């Protein structure tokens, strides 16, 4: 079902994978001369994501991006001035990544570019998260549909580790392993979206089957993996999920979710009532 919808997206007039892009810059720790050098970076980051076609098949998704770049300082590396920053990037839903180790060079008016062969510290960093977030969305349109995106992100990591700017890239490799190995969450996310599609079409039996798969996936996560990203998923979709399960009278599933998501158990209990 989600795959069928994606075919409609392919034929969209707009070919952008990313839609509205919000970039916030915190440069309070920089000197005035350093602030001037990165004065154009907000617009350049936005342009970077919006102008590049990241996947020829999944076009027209228009994924929103929220990017916060907090500069931590400047250092000299090989006679070149390099900036250090922490970055929070999310789609405003359940895909959220906080990176503490961005290191790059930049000057005012510079264009940020990405080359799939040649490593460039800032462009490759942004491309890594472009593919990682896109892969997360591809996972909701086809079963493990994000594998290609994650593979592309992994190739960037390998070049980063072997580059003159290796800081943070081993951590990003670990992040990819955490995401891709967490099959329970990936399967739960896919089942949720398919289930909601069926529910909105008035097909409760098919929706229920998918929600059961979703619950099974979430339970497997809580037995084997850190739960942070699963809680992001529940935070993003809790109202719609509770509403759907309540309408279908699925009190057992609501109680299961209340046991899993203890901090918000009262919301699930209201759905039961």
Order of alpha helices (4+ residues) and beta strands (2+ residues): alpha-beta-alpha-alpha-beta-beta-beta-alpha-alpha-alpha-alpha-alpha-alpha-alpha-alpha
